[in-house]
Amino acid sequence: MIEYALNFGFVCVALALLMNLYRLTVGPTTADRVLAVDTMAINAIALLILYGIGKATAMYFEGALLFAMFGFVSTVAYCKFVLRGDIIE
Amino acid sequence: MPFVVELIISLLIVIGGAFLLIGSFGMIKLRDLLPRLHAPTKASTVGLGGLLIASMLFFWIERGHFTIHELLITLFIFLTAPITANLIAKAYMLLNVDPNKDLPPSKQDEGWATFDPVGPEGYDPSEEYQEKET
């Protein structure tokens, strides 16, 4: 039964990533694009966790943790650049 | 693996995937950035939370020992989501909102914080730096 649930989850995450890609390319303002990339990082974490359950290995959690950290750092860096014109003052 | 545990894990995965899809659908449905900020919170709380609890249960039953390193990801996402939302909203307001037309007056000596980095008149932040250095 878990295999069917995993297939459903993969389809959901793939559709979600496509919607984020639409917002990333169309998005009228810069902040829309930053928000789309932030949501894409969350969806990538979900994809890695689903893949880890499917392969029954805990190796992908380090990758998911790295995605969480670098998604946050990149979003904050871009917003600081827009707000202050500089990242580290 | 017993049937009940398998059912619970499958339900958690289905709920998490559905909430991830709903959160990203809100991104293309809502009309403006400030309502749009509301949508991905569904994906980052219930969506990722359900998947991480499902993964914790799966490896607990599969390996026989309990690990909490999925909780690290949950903790990190819950801590950082408000900060990113606040910074994205501030960047949007700086670029797209006119403080003279769209915002009420602040009724203070200085303007709103995002638009008025100088502060009240006569206040010079460089003086404080010089005092700290000496």
Backbone of each chain as ProteinMPNN parsed JSONL, in Angstrom:
{"seq_chain_A": "MIEYALNFGFVCVALALLMNLYRLTVGPTTADRVLAVDTMAINAIALLILYGIGKATAMYFEGALLFAMFGFVSTVAYCKFVLRGDIIE", "coords_chain_A": {"N_chain_A": [[0.823, -1.21, 0.0], [2.044, 1.151, 0.643], [3.541, 1.738, -1.582], [1.693, 2.683, -3.497], [0.793, 5.002, -2.204], [3.201, 6.398, -2.169], [3.582, 6.798, -4.921], [1.425, 8.506, -5.443], [2.215, 10.681, -3.865], [4.588, 11.434, -5.197], [3.545, 12.321, -7.651], [1.999, 14.499, -6.783], [3.993, 16.207, -5.707], [5.496, 16.703, -7.986], [3.656, 18.081, -9.624], [3.303, 20.314, -7.987], [5.867, 21.426, -8.078], [5.92, 22.151, -10.771], [3.943, 24.149, -10.787], [5.221, 26.036, -9.152], [7.343, 26.627, -10.807], [6.031, 27.893, -12.886], [5.195, 30.24, -11.543], [7.683, 31.239, -11.005], [8.713, 31.903, -13.543], [6.737, 33.604, -14.646], [5.932, 35.398, -12.686], [5.113, 38.663, -11.609], [6.573, 40.509, -9.994], [9.79, 40.999, -8.341], [9.783, 39.947, -5.753], [7.856, 37.957, -5.921], [9.218, 36.032, -7.4], [11.279, 35.343, -5.653], [9.786, 34.218, -3.578], [8.729, 32.03, -4.96], [11.04, 30.497, -5.423], [11.714, 29.884, -2.8], [9.527, 28.264, -2.03], [9.938, 26.228, -3.846], [12.261, 25.065, -2.809], [11.23, 23.93, -0.468], [9.523, 22.033, -1.613], [11.418, 20.45, -2.872], [12.726, 19.334, -0.677], [10.627, 17.73, 0.258], [10.443, 15.943, -1.881], [12.927, 14.622, -1.725], [12.606, 13.321, 0.744], [10.472, 11.602, 0.228], [11.674, 9.985, -1.714], [13.653, 8.829, -0.162], [12.079, 7.25, 1.569], [11.017, 5.508, -0.319], [13.281, 4.119, -1.259], [14.083, 2.993, 1.079], [16.274, 3.895, 2.613], [18.302, 5.829, 4.817], [19.946, 7.723, 3.823], [19.359, 10.014, 2.424], [18.582, 12.032, 4.069], [20.475, 13.813, 4.975], [20.894, 15.259, 2.65], [18.357, 16.45, 2.45], [18.362, 18.056, 4.733], [20.458, 19.788, 4.09], [19.279, 21.079, 1.892], [17.231, 22.437, 3.234], [18.709, 24.249, 4.823], [20.227, 25.739, 2.901], [18.247, 26.761, 1.268], [16.947, 28.558, 2.985], [19.117, 30.321, 3.556], [19.737, 31.361, 1.012], [17.37, 32.681, 0.311], [17.208, 34.658, 2.324], [19.568, 36.048, 1.763], [19.062, 37.091, -0.81], [16.849, 38.749, -0.288], [17.97, 40.561, 1.531], [19.786, 41.743, -0.175], [18.081, 43.052, -1.967], [16.851, 44.804, -0.175], [18.907, 46.351, 1.103], [20.954, 46.769, -0.72], [23.275, 45.43, -0.375], [24.868, 42.535, 1.0], [26.401, 41.579, 3.241], [27.066, 43.831, 5.607]], "CA_chain_A": [[0.0, 0.0, 0.0], [2.912, 2.325, 0.709], [4.005, 2.077, -2.938], [0.682, 3.532, -4.139], [0.835, 6.32, -1.551], [4.416, 7.088, -2.624], [3.359, 7.284, -6.283], [0.561, 9.686, -5.329], [3.028, 11.784, -3.357], [5.501, 11.908, -6.25], [2.768, 13.095, -8.629], [1.637, 15.774, -6.152], [5.164, 17.087, -5.596], [5.892, 17.121, -9.328], [2.731, 19.138, -10.039], [3.591, 21.502, -7.186], [7.087, 22.041, -8.609], [5.584, 22.811, -12.039], [3.258, 25.408, -10.47], [6.216, 27.0, -8.681], [8.131, 27.058, -11.964], [5.193, 28.883, -13.584], [5.269, 31.501, -10.811], [9.06, 31.739, -11.117], [8.95, 32.517, -14.847], [5.759, 34.634, -14.982], [5.764, 36.29, -11.544], [5.326, 40.038, -12.064], [7.569, 41.273, -9.245], [10.958, 40.248, -7.88], [9.461, 39.211, -4.53], [7.158, 36.737, -6.337], [10.201, 35.027, -7.818], [11.971, 34.857, -4.453], [8.847, 33.331, -2.888], [8.626, 30.794, -5.731], [12.242, 29.687, -5.181], [11.62, 29.388, -1.426], [8.588, 27.142, -2.028], [10.582, 25.133, -4.579], [13.182, 24.382, -1.893], [10.409, 23.086, 0.41], [9.063, 20.883, -2.388], [12.567, 19.577, -3.121], [12.904, 18.568, 0.56], [9.591, 16.688, 0.278], [10.802, 14.941, -2.899], [14.025, 13.81, -1.197], [12.104, 12.453, 1.82], [9.694, 10.527, -0.408], [12.613, 9.072, -2.359], [14.295, 8.064, 0.902], [11.155, 6.204, 2.02], [10.882, 4.517, -1.395], [14.482, 3.281, -1.333], [14.306, 2.464, 2.43], [17.594, 4.258, 3.102], [18.3, 7.118, 5.52], [21.076, 8.51, 3.319], [18.938, 11.243, 1.77], [18.182, 13.055, 5.027], [21.494, 14.862, 4.974], [20.575, 16.121, 1.514], [17.169, 17.253, 2.771], [18.773, 19.069, 5.71], [21.222, 20.799, 3.362], [18.331, 21.88, 1.119], [16.538, 23.342, 4.146], [19.596, 25.335, 5.244], [20.639, 26.623, 1.818], [17.065, 27.491, 0.827], [16.779, 29.702, 3.892], [20.214, 31.292, 3.422], [19.657, 32.057, -0.27], [16.239, 33.617, 0.353], [17.567, 35.807, 3.153], [20.6, 36.825, 1.082], [18.489, 37.879, -1.893], [16.012, 39.812, 0.262], [18.86, 41.583, 2.066], [20.361, 42.48, -1.298], [17.057, 43.975, -2.465], [16.525, 45.829, 0.816], [20.004, 47.213, 1.522], [21.962, 46.928, -1.753], [24.483, 44.763, 0.065], [24.459, 41.367, 1.785], [27.068, 41.669, 4.532], [27.486, 45.24, 5.713]], "C_chain_A": [[0.861, 1.265, 0.0], [3.383, 2.731, -0.69], [3.002, 2.992, -3.644], [0.689, 4.928, -3.536], [2.058, 7.098, -2.014], [4.24, 7.604, -4.043], [2.476, 8.521, -6.283], [1.356, 10.902, -4.86], [3.973, 12.328, -4.408], [4.755, 12.756, -7.278], [2.418, 14.466, -8.06], [2.827, 16.723, -6.12], [5.609, 17.565, -6.971], [4.976, 18.225, -9.839], [3.008, 20.432, -9.284], [4.841, 22.206, -7.708], [6.804, 22.74, -9.934], [4.868, 24.136, -11.787], [4.235, 26.461, -9.981], [7.06, 27.516, -9.835], [7.365, 28.081, -12.785], [5.295, 30.236, -12.89], [6.664, 32.104, -10.917], [9.29, 32.423, -12.455], [8.013, 33.685, -15.098], [5.777, 35.773, -13.976], [6.059, 37.744, -11.807], [6.407, 40.786, -11.291], [8.725, 40.368, -8.819], [10.625, 39.397, -6.667], [8.681, 37.938, -4.846], [8.144, 35.645, -6.704], [10.953, 34.474, -6.618], [11.078, 33.883, -3.687], [8.714, 32.003, -3.617], [9.834, 29.9, -5.49], [12.216, 29.097, -3.774], [10.68, 28.182, -1.351], [9.151, 25.947, -2.789], [11.55, 24.372, -3.689], [12.409, 23.464, -0.957], [9.935, 21.843, -0.336], [10.207, 19.922, -2.693], [12.873, 18.746, -1.882], [11.898, 17.425, 0.612], [9.917, 15.572, -0.708], [11.91, 14.025, -2.394], [13.534, 12.853, -0.12], [11.304, 11.304, 1.237], [10.616, 9.507, -1.062], [13.332, 8.215, -1.322], [13.396, 6.963, 1.439], [11.066, 5.105, 0.958], [12.071, 3.583, -1.469], [14.822, 2.648, 0.017], [15.729, 2.698, 2.909], [17.524, 5.638, 3.742], [19.359, 8.061, 4.984], [20.638, 9.881, 2.815], [18.558, 12.334, 2.759], [19.213, 14.147, 5.15], [21.256, 15.815, 3.818], [19.386, 17.016, 1.797], [17.52, 18.363, 3.752], [19.571, 20.18, 5.035], [20.308, 21.684, 2.526], [17.616, 22.874, 2.011], [17.428, 24.525, 4.5], [19.905, 26.278, 4.093], [19.447, 27.361, 1.209], [16.837, 28.717, 1.672], [17.854, 30.756, 3.651], [20.107, 32.047, 2.111], [18.504, 33.046, -0.285], [16.595, 34.86, 1.145], [18.609, 36.666, 2.457], [19.993, 37.669, -0.026], [17.631, 39.021, -1.358], [16.865, 40.925, 0.864], [19.472, 42.405, 0.94], [19.358, 43.469, -1.866], [16.849, 45.116, -1.479], [17.66, 46.818, 1.004], [21.034, 47.468, 0.428], [23.254, 46.24, -1.437], [24.055, 43.59, 0.939], [25.073, 41.397, 3.175], [27.621, 43.081, 4.658], [28.617, 45.389, 6.705]], "O_chain_A": [[0.481, 2.298, -0.552], [3.598, 3.913, -0.96], [3.391, 3.954, -4.305], [0.604, 5.922, -4.256], [1.983, 8.307, -2.23], [4.684, 8.707, -4.36], [2.73, 9.473, -7.02], [1.196, 12.005, -5.382], [4.152, 13.541, -4.514], [5.262, 13.784, -7.727], [2.522, 15.476, -8.756], [2.699, 17.898, -6.461], [6.051, 18.704, -7.116], [5.449, 19.201, -10.422], [2.957, 21.517, -9.863], [4.881, 23.435, -7.776], [7.37, 23.798, -10.207], [5.131, 25.128, -12.466], [4.118, 27.635, -10.333], [7.45, 28.684, -9.858], [7.951, 29.022, -13.319], [5.46, 31.263, -13.548], [6.82, 33.325, -10.92], [9.994, 33.431, -12.509], [8.427, 34.675, -15.701], [5.657, 36.945, -14.335], [7.181, 38.058, -12.204], [7.1, 41.621, -11.873], [8.649, 39.144, -8.922], [11.107, 38.272, -6.541], [8.814, 36.942, -4.134], [7.944, 34.477, -6.369], [11.238, 33.278, -6.559], [11.544, 32.851, -3.205], [8.598, 30.957, -2.978], [9.689, 28.684, -5.364], [12.637, 27.959, -3.564], [10.992, 27.192, -0.69], [8.886, 24.798, -2.438], [11.654, 23.151, -3.801], [12.853, 22.352, -0.671], [9.935, 20.741, 0.213], [9.996, 18.712, -2.765], [13.241, 17.577, -2.002], [12.245, 16.296, 0.96], [9.699, 14.396, -0.415], [11.862, 12.812, -2.595], [13.978, 11.707, -0.061], [11.431, 10.164, 1.684], [10.373, 8.304, -0.978], [13.595, 7.035, -1.553], [13.868, 5.865, 1.735], [11.042, 3.918, 1.286], [11.907, 2.388, -1.713], [15.752, 1.846, 0.099], [16.331, 1.824, 3.532], [16.789, 6.511, 3.28], [19.651, 9.084, 5.603], [21.441, 10.813, 2.778], [18.243, 13.451, 2.348], [18.863, 15.3, 5.404], [21.394, 17.029, 3.967], [19.387, 18.193, 1.439], [17.032, 19.485, 3.621], [19.401, 21.358, 5.348], [20.518, 22.894, 2.446], [17.406, 24.022, 1.619], [16.977, 25.67, 4.484], [19.856, 27.495, 4.271], [19.608, 28.465, 0.688], [16.564, 29.797, 1.149], [17.55, 31.945, 3.552], [20.356, 33.253, 2.078], [18.638, 34.139, -0.835], [16.327, 35.98, 0.711], [18.549, 37.892, 2.545], [20.355, 38.836, -0.181], [17.667, 40.13, -1.893], [16.53, 42.102, 0.73], [19.657, 43.614, 1.076], [19.72, 44.594, -2.21], [16.689, 46.267, -1.886], [17.411, 48.022, 1.062], [21.915, 48.307, 0.616], [24.244, 46.43, -2.143], [22.991, 43.639, 1.557], [24.368, 41.259, 4.174], [28.521, 43.48, 3.92], [29.101, 46.499, 6.927]]}, "seq_chain_B": "MPFVVELIISLLIVIGGAFLLIGSFGMIKLRDLLPRLHAPTKASTVGLGGLLIASMLFFWIERGHFTIHELLITLFIFLTAPITANLIAKAYMLLNVDPNKDLPPSKQDEGWATFDPVGPEGYDPSEEYQEKET", "coords_chain_B": {"N_chain_B": [[5.599, -5.895, 8.133], [3.025, -4.555, 10.125], [-0.51, -4.265, 9.27], [-1.954, -2.013, 10.148], [-0.052, -0.071, 10.79], [1.062, 0.316, 8.292], [-1.143, 1.41, 6.99], [-1.44, 3.828, 8.395], [0.977, 5.131, 7.77], [0.695, 5.387, 4.981], [-1.584, 7.008, 4.831], [-0.584, 9.361, 6.038], [1.366, 10.083, 4.165], [-0.241, 10.588, 1.917], [-1.846, 12.709, 2.825], [0.129, 14.65, 3.341], [1.242, 15.004, 0.739], [-1.022, 15.982, -0.624], [-1.415, 18.403, 0.728], [0.938, 19.747, 0.065], [0.494, 20.083, -2.669], [-1.796, 21.716, -2.605], [-0.789, 24.01, -1.345], [1.052, 24.925, -3.274], [-0.682, 25.367, -5.357], [-2.124, 27.526, -4.471], [-0.214, 29.479, -4.858], [-0.354, 30.084, -7.611], [-2.962, 30.82, -7.816], [-3.823, 32.954, -6.136], [-4.049, 36.6, -6.107], [-2.133, 38.606, -5.651], [1.08, 39.593, -4.254], [1.065, 39.812, -1.419], [-1.338, 38.441, -0.413], [-0.452, 36.063, -1.526], [1.71, 35.236, -0.056], [0.584, 33.805, 1.949], [-0.025, 31.266, 1.054], [2.176, 29.223, 0.776], [2.612, 28.512, 3.422], [0.951, 26.442, 4.162], [2.122, 24.31, 2.759], [4.586, 24.16, 4.061], [4.034, 23.562, 6.729], [1.83, 21.52, 7.38], [2.148, 19.906, 5.108], [5.017, 19.221, 4.735], [5.348, 18.399, 7.386], [3.625, 16.164, 7.716], [4.817, 14.362, 5.893], [7.343, 14.051, 7.077], [6.721, 12.924, 9.573], [5.614, 10.537, 8.676], [7.919, 9.399, 7.541], [9.516, 9.138, 9.844], [7.995, 7.208, 11.3], [8.09, 5.069, 9.466], [10.847, 4.373, 9.328], [11.225, 3.724, 11.956], [9.652, 1.415, 12.305], [10.783, -0.176, 10.338], [13.607, -0.358, 10.847], [13.705, -0.793, 13.568], [14.792, 0.802, 15.559], [14.445, 4.011, 17.125], [14.645, 7.179, 15.637], [15.384, 10.699, 15.657], [16.142, 12.507, 13.728], [14.641, 13.489, 11.64], [13.036, 15.298, 12.915], [14.721, 17.43, 13.23], [14.771, 18.692, 10.709], [12.088, 19.534, 10.591], [12.023, 21.291, 12.788], [13.877, 23.223, 11.954], [12.64, 24.234, 9.616], [10.274, 25.265, 10.719], [11.332, 27.247, 12.336], [12.534, 29.011, 10.507], [10.631, 29.793, 8.603], [8.851, 32.063, 9.316], [10.751, 34.147, 9.301], [11.714, 34.282, 6.637], [9.296, 34.925, 5.354], [8.726, 37.451, 6.44], [10.951, 38.918, 5.491], [10.603, 38.729, 2.713], [8.183, 40.086, 2.419], [8.996, 42.643, 3.249], [10.864, 43.302, 1.246], [9.155, 43.334, -0.962], [7.469, 45.473, -0.268], [9.263, 47.604, -0.262], [9.922, 47.808, -2.978], [7.474, 47.993, -4.38], [5.444, 49.439, -3.078], [4.06, 52.592, -2.485], [4.939, 54.827, -0.06], [3.753, 57.281, 0.48], [1.247, 57.279, -0.704], [-0.039, 54.712, -0.323], [0.154, 53.975, 2.332], [-0.876, 54.641, 5.736], [-0.185, 57.7, 7.649], [2.687, 57.73, 9.851], [2.666, 59.095, 12.243], [4.818, 59.807, 13.824], [8.11, 61.175, 14.516], [9.834, 60.108, 12.652], [9.603, 58.248, 9.49], [7.951, 55.215, 8.221], [9.667, 52.117, 8.926], [10.856, 50.599, 6.823], [11.023, 52.395, 4.745], [12.293, 54.681, 5.585], [15.319, 55.03, 6.269], [16.882, 56.837, 7.602], [15.88, 57.951, 9.97], [14.727, 59.948, 12.828], [15.029, 63.58, 12.635], [18.23, 65.087, 12.976], [19.375, 62.916, 14.145], [22.21, 60.999, 14.026], [23.556, 58.136, 12.958], [26.258, 57.536, 12.625], [27.65, 58.761, 14.644], [27.285, 57.16, 16.895], [28.755, 54.896, 16.213], [31.332, 55.952, 16.206], [31.632, 56.594, 18.893], [31.638, 54.034, 20.002], [33.99, 53.003, 18.974], [36.039, 54.516, 20.12]], "CA_chain_B": [[5.039, -4.671, 8.706], [1.586, -4.746, 10.361], [-1.371, -3.538, 8.324], [-2.4, -0.716, 10.684], [1.054, 0.876, 10.653], [1.174, 0.638, 6.875], [-2.255, 2.302, 6.671], [-1.163, 5.162, 8.955], [2.05, 5.759, 6.986], [0.148, 5.764, 3.677], [-2.457, 8.176, 5.019], [0.238, 10.553, 6.285], [2.009, 10.485, 2.903], [-1.268, 11.159, 1.027], [-2.225, 14.032, 3.352], [1.25, 15.564, 3.108], [1.332, 15.331, -0.683], [-2.162, 16.827, -0.993], [-1.214, 19.766, 1.234], [1.978, 20.382, -0.751], [-0.131, 20.504, -3.919], [-2.693, 22.85, -2.326], [0.034, 25.183, -1.087], [1.611, 25.469, -4.503], [-1.775, 25.855, -6.202], [-2.418, 28.875, -3.997], [0.759, 30.406, -5.435], [-0.782, 30.593, -8.92], [-4.371, 31.223, -7.778], [-4.053, 34.237, -5.476], [-3.886, 37.64, -7.12], [-1.102, 39.585, -5.367], [2.109, 38.927, -3.438], [0.776, 39.749, 0.015], [-2.113, 37.212, -0.197], [0.273, 34.882, -1.997], [2.608, 34.789, 1.014], [-0.177, 32.952, 2.841], [-0.215, 29.918, 0.506], [3.19, 28.188, 1.045], [2.662, 28.066, 4.824], [0.337, 25.107, 4.198], [3.101, 23.314, 2.313], [5.728, 23.992, 4.963], [3.66, 23.008, 8.036], [1.167, 20.211, 7.335], [2.699, 19.093, 4.029], [6.3, 18.63, 5.129], [5.213, 17.739, 8.684], [3.074, 14.824, 7.511], [5.805, 13.487, 5.256], [8.439, 13.733, 8.005], [6.218, 11.975, 10.571], [5.522, 9.246, 7.981], [9.263, 8.85, 7.406], [9.952, 8.687, 11.165], [7.299, 5.95, 11.602], [8.559, 4.026, 8.555], [12.17, 3.868, 9.713], [11.111, 3.121, 13.281], [9.159, 0.045, 12.143], [11.673, -0.922, 9.435], [14.918, -0.618, 11.441], [13.56, -1.239, 14.943], [15.197, 1.809, 16.549], [13.762, 5.286, 16.911], [15.552, 8.303, 15.385], [14.664, 11.977, 15.641], [16.776, 13.538, 12.892], [13.62, 14.18, 10.85], [12.541, 16.441, 13.694], [15.635, 18.562, 12.99], [14.295, 19.423, 9.524], [10.844, 20.205, 10.978], [12.364, 22.417, 13.664], [14.536, 24.258, 11.163], [11.651, 24.876, 8.737], [9.352, 26.058, 11.533], [12.02, 28.437, 12.829], [12.943, 29.948, 9.472], [9.539, 30.238, 7.719], [8.425, 33.446, 9.559], [11.801, 35.114, 8.94], [11.703, 34.476, 5.185], [8.064, 35.624, 4.96], [8.89, 38.858, 6.81], [11.913, 39.585, 4.61], [10.021, 38.851, 1.365], [7.193, 41.163, 2.465], [9.69, 43.931, 3.307], [11.428, 43.581, -0.071], [8.045, 43.706, -1.843], [6.992, 46.817, 0.066], [10.252, 48.595, -0.679], [9.941, 47.972, -4.423], [6.186, 48.144, -5.048], [4.452, 50.208, -2.32], [4.401, 54.001, -2.331], [4.58, 55.135, 1.332], [2.939, 58.492, 0.586], [-0.12, 57.021, -1.16], [-0.662, 53.455, 0.091], [0.256, 53.717, 3.765], [-1.287, 55.743, 6.604], [0.975, 58.371, 8.255], [3.184, 56.995, 11.012], [2.414, 59.937, 13.416], [6.037, 59.928, 14.622], [9.069, 62.062, 13.868], [10.389, 59.426, 11.491], [8.629, 57.501, 8.699], [7.95, 53.766, 8.447], [11.057, 51.67, 9.027], [11.428, 50.122, 5.569], [11.193, 53.467, 3.77], [12.998, 55.828, 6.149], [16.461, 54.488, 7.0], [17.652, 57.876, 8.282], [15.372, 58.129, 11.316], [14.317, 61.321, 13.135], [15.993, 64.6, 12.236], [19.259, 65.345, 13.96], [19.96, 61.667, 14.633], [23.254, 60.572, 13.103], [24.041, 56.847, 13.475], [27.714, 57.402, 12.592], [28.208, 59.209, 15.926], [27.328, 56.028, 17.822], [29.88, 54.027, 15.851], [32.59, 56.586, 16.646], [31.741, 56.466, 20.354], [32.013, 52.668, 20.351], [35.37, 52.71, 18.608], [37.008, 55.176, 20.997]], "C_chain_B": [[3.537, -4.849, 8.92], [0.742, -3.804, 9.51], [-1.719, -2.147, 8.822], [-1.313, 0.33, 10.514], [1.212, 1.294, 9.194], [0.076, 1.615, 6.447], [-1.97, 3.714, 7.168], [-0.094, 5.872, 8.128], [1.513, 6.217, 5.632], [-0.754, 6.985, 3.791], [-1.652, 9.449, 5.232], [0.895, 11.027, 4.997], [0.986, 11.144, 1.985], [-1.667, 12.553, 1.503], [-1.115, 15.051, 3.084], [1.361, 15.976, 1.655], [0.206, 16.239, -1.118], [-1.952, 18.248, -0.497], [-0.097, 20.482, 0.488], [1.374, 20.899, -2.058], [-1.027, 21.714, -3.708], [-1.885, 24.129, -2.103], [0.613, 25.776, -2.348], [0.536, 25.928, -5.465], [-2.184, 27.26, -5.778], [-1.463, 29.9, -4.574], [0.325, 30.92, -6.792], [-2.214, 31.095, -8.881], [-4.54, 32.632, -7.23], [-3.517, 35.364, -6.335], [-2.656, 38.505, -6.92], [-0.051, 38.935, -4.481], [1.685, 38.788, -1.986], [-0.252, 38.668, 0.364], [-1.337, 35.955, -0.549], [1.254, 34.356, -0.95], [1.929, 33.766, 1.92], [-0.167, 31.494, 2.373], [0.879, 28.915, 0.902], [3.294, 27.792, 2.515], [1.978, 26.715, 4.997], [1.353, 24.043, 3.833], [4.175, 23.087, 3.365], [5.315, 23.459, 6.322], [3.054, 21.616, 7.911], [1.785, 19.323, 6.269], [3.988, 18.405, 4.427], [6.184, 17.887, 6.455], [4.664, 16.329, 8.541], [4.072, 13.878, 6.905], [6.908, 13.103, 6.231], [7.98, 12.778, 9.103], [6.082, 10.587, 9.941], [6.89, 8.597, 7.865], [9.811, 8.361, 8.754], [9.317, 7.355, 11.532], [7.854, 4.809, 10.759], [9.906, 3.476, 9.001], [12.167, 3.27, 11.109], [10.677, 1.662, 13.144], [10.159, -0.801, 11.352], [12.976, -1.325, 10.134], [14.809, -1.131, 12.874], [14.061, -0.256, 15.975], [14.719, 3.189, 16.105], [14.779, 6.394, 16.704], [14.745, 9.593, 15.301], [15.274, 12.954, 14.642], [15.809, 14.129, 11.863], [13.08, 15.4, 11.591], [13.44, 17.655, 13.539], [15.152, 19.38, 11.803], [13.026, 20.183, 9.863], [11.129, 21.439, 11.814], [12.962, 23.557, 12.859], [13.536, 24.981, 10.265], [10.712, 25.758, 9.554], [10.024, 27.315, 12.055], [12.241, 29.46, 11.73], [11.793, 30.471, 8.622], [9.057, 31.658, 8.037], [9.457, 34.478, 9.142], [11.802, 35.359, 7.434], [10.453, 35.223, 4.743], [8.177, 37.113, 5.272], [9.826, 39.577, 5.845], [11.357, 39.744, 3.208], [8.994, 39.984, 1.344], [7.872, 42.522, 2.5], [10.287, 44.296, 1.948], [10.334, 43.998, -1.047], [7.586, 45.128, -1.565], [7.976, 47.879, -0.381], [10.168, 48.855, -2.175], [8.599, 48.408, -4.989], [5.164, 49.002, -4.312], [4.942, 51.643, -2.184], [3.999, 54.454, -0.928], [3.726, 56.383, 1.462], [1.485, 58.235, 0.218], [-0.762, 55.839, -0.438], [-0.658, 53.235, 1.591], [-0.3, 54.89, 4.557], [-0.055, 56.433, 7.177], [1.385, 57.688, 9.552], [2.985, 57.764, 12.309], [3.608, 60.002, 14.358], [6.945, 60.93, 13.92], [9.621, 61.439, 12.597], [9.286, 58.686, 10.742], [8.637, 56.034, 9.063], [9.341, 53.202, 8.214], [11.641, 51.26, 7.686], [11.777, 51.267, 4.64], [12.062, 54.599, 4.274], [14.212, 55.346, 6.946], [17.189, 55.547, 7.828], [17.192, 58.034, 9.726], [14.988, 59.562, 11.565], [15.423, 62.32, 12.815], [16.994, 64.866, 13.349], [19.908, 64.093, 14.504], [20.964, 61.169, 13.609], [23.843, 59.263, 13.615], [25.557, 56.734, 13.465], [28.349, 57.87, 13.899], [28.315, 58.047, 16.913], [28.484, 55.1, 17.52], [31.189, 54.627, 16.363], [32.75, 56.458, 18.165], [32.155, 55.065, 20.754], [33.485, 52.409, 20.067], [36.346, 53.303, 19.606], [36.917, 54.641, 22.425]], "O_chain_B": [[2.835, -5.254, 7.993], [1.179, -2.732, 9.092], [-1.779, -1.201, 8.037], [-1.589, 1.472, 10.145], [1.462, 2.461, 8.891], [0.316, 2.525, 5.653], [-2.222, 4.688, 6.458], [-0.225, 7.055, 7.816], [1.837, 7.315, 5.179], [-0.7, 7.886, 2.954], [-1.985, 10.498, 4.68], [0.979, 12.23, 4.75], [1.294, 12.146, 1.34], [-1.812, 13.472, 0.697], [-1.383, 16.173, 2.654], [1.552, 17.154, 1.354], [0.426, 17.17, -1.892], [-2.269, 19.203, -1.206], [-0.166, 21.695, 0.295], [1.692, 22.0, -2.506], [-1.029, 22.636, -4.523], [-2.243, 25.195, -2.604], [0.665, 26.997, -2.492], [0.792, 26.787, -6.31], [-2.548, 28.087, -6.614], [-1.834, 31.058, -4.765], [0.596, 32.075, -7.119], [-2.651, 31.745, -9.831], [-5.304, 33.425, -7.78], [-2.651, 35.151, -7.184], [-2.158, 39.09, -7.881], [-0.266, 37.823, -3.998], [1.922, 37.746, -1.376], [-0.065, 38.003, 1.383], [-1.538, 34.904, 0.059], [1.591, 33.172, -0.952], [2.594, 32.963, 2.576], [-0.285, 30.582, 3.192], [0.531, 27.818, 1.339], [3.993, 26.831, 2.836], [2.361, 25.929, 5.863], [1.452, 23.009, 4.494], [4.633, 21.959, 3.552], [6.171, 22.936, 7.036], [3.687, 20.632, 8.292], [1.937, 18.12, 6.481], [4.067, 17.177, 4.458], [6.838, 16.862, 6.646], [5.171, 15.398, 9.167], [4.184, 12.727, 7.328], [7.368, 11.961, 6.224], [8.747, 11.914, 9.527], [6.391, 9.58, 10.579], [7.024, 7.39, 8.063], [10.474, 7.327, 8.825], [10.005, 6.459, 12.021], [8.068, 3.707, 11.266], [10.098, 2.261, 9.051], [12.995, 2.415, 11.425], [11.251, 0.776, 13.778], [10.362, -1.98, 11.646], [13.408, -2.474, 10.04], [15.706, -1.824, 13.352], [13.795, -0.437, 17.163], [14.605, 3.493, 14.918], [15.694, 6.541, 17.515], [13.573, 9.582, 14.922], [14.953, 14.141, 14.698], [16.112, 15.163, 11.268], [12.714, 16.403, 10.978], [12.984, 18.788, 13.696], [15.119, 20.609, 11.864], [12.879, 21.343, 9.479], [10.554, 22.503, 11.585], [12.602, 24.719, 13.052], [13.575, 26.207, 10.159], [10.388, 26.871, 9.14], [9.369, 28.346, 12.206], [12.147, 30.661, 11.984], [11.95, 31.504, 7.97], [8.858, 32.426, 7.096], [9.1, 35.562, 8.68], [11.881, 36.505, 6.993], [10.527, 36.069, 3.852], [7.772, 37.948, 4.463], [9.549, 40.7, 5.424], [11.595, 40.765, 2.563], [8.931, 40.752, 0.384], [7.4, 43.463, 1.863], [10.23, 45.454, 1.536], [10.536, 44.896, -1.864], [7.342, 45.903, -2.49], [7.567, 48.948, -0.835], [10.323, 49.996, -2.61], [8.57, 49.128, -5.987], [4.101, 49.277, -4.868], [6.091, 51.884, -1.815], [2.806, 54.466, -0.625], [3.03, 56.537, 2.466], [0.585, 58.884, 0.752], [-1.903, 55.94, 0.014], [-1.399, 52.384, 2.084], [-0.209, 56.03, 4.101], [1.021, 55.836, 7.2], [0.548, 57.136, 10.267], [3.113, 57.179, 13.384], [3.441, 60.226, 15.556], [6.601, 61.465, 12.866], [9.851, 62.122, 11.599], [8.183, 58.507, 11.259], [9.233, 55.631, 10.061], [10.108, 53.732, 7.41], [12.811, 51.539, 7.422], [12.702, 51.157, 3.836], [12.532, 55.409, 3.475], [14.144, 55.26, 8.172], [18.024, 55.205, 8.665], [18.018, 58.231, 10.617], [14.921, 60.345, 10.618], [16.597, 61.96, 12.735], [16.637, 64.868, 14.527], [20.886, 64.177, 15.246], [20.612, 60.943, 12.451], [24.564, 59.271, 14.613], [26.111, 55.927, 14.212], [29.451, 57.44, 14.241], [29.283, 57.942, 17.666], [29.125, 54.574, 18.43], [32.047, 53.916, 16.886], [33.854, 56.242, 18.664], [32.915, 54.883, 21.706], [34.153, 51.692, 20.812], [37.366, 52.689, 19.918], [37.661, 55.085, 23.299]]}, "name": "protein", "num_of_chains": 2, "seq": "MIEYALNFGFVCVALALLMNLYRLTVGPTTADRVLAVDTMAINAIALLILYGIGKATAMYFEGALLFAMFGFVSTVAYCKFVLRGDIIEMPFVVELIISLLIVIGGAFLLIGSFGMIKLRDLLPRLHAPTKASTVGLGGLLIASMLFFWIERGHFTIHELLITLFIFLTAPITANLIAKAYMLLNVDPNKDLPPSKQDEGWATFDPVGPEGYDPSEEYQEKET"}
